[in-house]
Amino acid sequence: MSEPLPATTRRRLSGAARAEQLLDTAEALFAVRGYAETSIEDIARAAGITRPIVYQRLGNKEAAYLAVVERVRRDLEDRVVVAAAARTDPRAQLAAGVDAFLAYLEDQPQRWTLLYGSSTITVGELGERLTDARFATVAMIRSLLAAHAEDGPAIEAFAHLVSGAVEQLGRWWRRHPEVPRAVLVEHALDLLWSGLAPHVRAAVPVESGGRDADGRGTLGP
């Protein structure tokens, strides 16, 4: 007679892994139901645990929502930075960053909605912290731009313009999904590059078919 098979044991997860799993659950609920319609009880029930465990691992609902949004924002920012860093020409970097942002909307629509949807919270302490996180994204854009231009008020303002313009373009795209992503990137460049080009330092490599800021062959200020 063959020996009985050993009982299957559940693989123990680290505390960090459990927290990530719980964030996954919370993210799915917030994305579908929104902040107002999601409770700690909902998260606990969906995760198959008790409310005290949710409070222990994520804190209250505001803390859980902030943790979810910050994780999604880090993911988006990382993708934009990696895409831009793969290029050296500033126009190509701008195009790659815009494309990465729109690709995130295309590939991760629920996550994009968590960051930019109409139900985004703008009031109270949570609203202030979410606004701070959005400004951190703008600071990331500013640092990318400042690599090719003299940093200052103009570049800071332009970073806000890039952030707002591309965000609104993403909202428009959701209503017009038939428009190819590449076309949207070109539309964004037509508007944004004309404003940025005068601030870009001279003598930088050109990747975009030998064109400069004005399409003439050398990238000048």
Secondary structure, DSSP 8 states (H G I E B T S, - for coil): --------------HHHHHHHHHHHHHHHHHHH-STT--HHHHHHHHTS-HHHHHHHH-SHHHHHHHHHHHHHHHHHHHHHHHHHT--SHHHHHHHHHHHHHHHHHH-HHHHHHHHSTT---SHHHHHHHHHHHHHHHHHHHHHHHTTB--SHHHHHHHHHHHHHHHHHHHHHHH-TTS-HHHHHHHHHHHHHHHHGGGB-SS----STT--TTSSSS---
